[in-house]
């Protein structure tokens, strides 16, 4: 078995000029990178300071009468707004949807196509958009909604006959107020 020579470089291959020149090139590259880093951080600091100055200039001067509220008041105001939104959502979720759908389904016929239902929780009314085959079917649908226990004051707000369709259906908008169901 032969012995391995693991001495690098071999005694005949040593060239110190190349070694020192590579070391000098590496140090020069390191110095240039550090210099570029310094320039970049100075540039970033300059632009950050300029942005802060511009933001301060754009903010209106606050007089002593209109001082900012303390953070606790802002938090409570934000919480109040979120509570208000949450209660609105809960009001929509707590609508008697099953009663609405059953009443509308019972009042509708094969000749009435419902396109949308838009409840308004604050006013306790619902808007129904759809198409009817003819005016008598539409009026029968409005009367049927009026007869339902869930709704009262069902009114036909507007209608339009589609002239471009061969069957000439009627597009309608109905509004109705719902009763409190417990």
CORJO-V381704 format. One record per helix or strand. SS is the DSSP state (hx for helix, st for strand). FROM is the first residue (numbers start at 1). LEN is the number of residues. If there is no record, write none. Layout:
ss->SS from->FROM len->LEN
ss->SS from->FROM len->LEN
This chain:
ss->hx from->11 len->3
ss->hx from->16 len->43
ss->hx from->71 len->23
ss->hx from->97 len->11
ss->st from->112 len->9
ss->st from->125 len->8
ss->hx from->135 len->13
ss->st from->151 len->11
ss->st from->170 len->9
